[in-house]
Amino acid sequence: MRIVTDRNFGRRECPSCGCEVPANNNRCPVCGYEFPTASPLQTRLRVWGAILMLLLLLILVLGLLQ
């Protein structure tokens, strides 16, 4: 896999020191703050939550059509 270093991913603010950090960095270069990453469990819960919400919306729409 080729790593593209010139791509712009946007910026985010470090909550510790307020420095602007590239969005693809997981650590602030000034103060060393580590941005939290989603665990696999959190990712799965988000996916299942979205599926559940879509199913509930579908049931609601089908109920209103009858």
Secondary structure per residue as TSV (DSSP state, phi and psi in degrees):
chain	resnum	aa	ss	phi	psi
A	1	M	-	360.0	134.5
A	2	R	-	-91.5	132.9
A	3	I	-	-93.5	124.4
A	4	V	-	-94.7	115.7
A	5	T	S	-94.4	-15.6
A	6	D	S	-95.1	4.1
A	7	R	-	-78.9	138.0
A	8	N	-	-93.9	118.0
A	9	F	-	-100.6	5.2
A	10	G	-	86.9	-176.5
A	11	R	E	-134.3	157.4
A	12	R	E	-138.8	159.9
A	13	E	E	-95.6	134.7
A	14	C	-	-71.4	125.7
A	15	P	T	-71.8	-15.2
A	16	S	T	-85.1	-49.1
A	17	C	T	-117.7	-9.8
A	18	G	-	83.5	5.1
A	19	C	-	-72.0	144.6
A	20	E	E	-78.6	125.1
A	21	V	E	-121.8	138.2
A	22	P	E	-55.6	139.1
A	23	A	T	-63.6	-22.3
A	24	N	T	-89.0	0.1
A	25	N	-	-86.5	137.8
A	26	N	S	-96.2	-4.6
A	27	R	B	-138.6	138.8
A	28	C	-	-72.7	129.0
A	29	P	T	-73.3	-15.0
A	30	V	T	-89.3	-56.2
A	31	C	T	-105.2	-12.0
A	32	G	-	86.0	7.5
A	33	Y	-	-58.9	132.6
A	34	E	B	-99.0	120.5
A	35	F	-	-70.6	137.2
A	36	P	-	-68.6	144.6
A	37	T	-	-115.6	151.3
A	38	A	-	-74.9	132.4
A	39	S	-	-77.3	162.6
A	40	P	H	-57.8	-34.5
A	41	L	H	-65.2	-43.2
A	42	Q	H	-62.6	-40.2
A	43	T	H	-63.5	-45.1
A	44	R	H	-63.2	-40.6
A	45	L	H	-63.8	-38.6
A	46	R	H	-64.0	-42.4
A	47	V	H	-64.6	-47.5
A	48	W	H	-66.5	-34.4
A	49	G	H	-63.8	-41.5
A	50	A	H	-65.6	-41.4
A	51	I	H	-62.6	-43.5
A	52	L	H	-63.1	-42.8
A	53	M	H	-63.6	-40.2
A	54	L	H	-64.0	-40.9
A	55	L	H	-64.3	-42.8
A	56	L	H	-64.6	-39.2
A	57	L	H	-64.5	-41.6
A	58	L	H	-62.0	-43.2
A	59	I	H	-63.3	-41.0
A	60	L	H	-64.4	-44.1
A	61	V	H	-65.8	-44.0
A	62	L	H	-64.9	-33.9
A	63	G	H	-68.3	-34.7
A	64	L	H	-75.4	-25.0
A	65	L	H	-77.5	-16.2
A	66	Q	-	-86.7	360.0
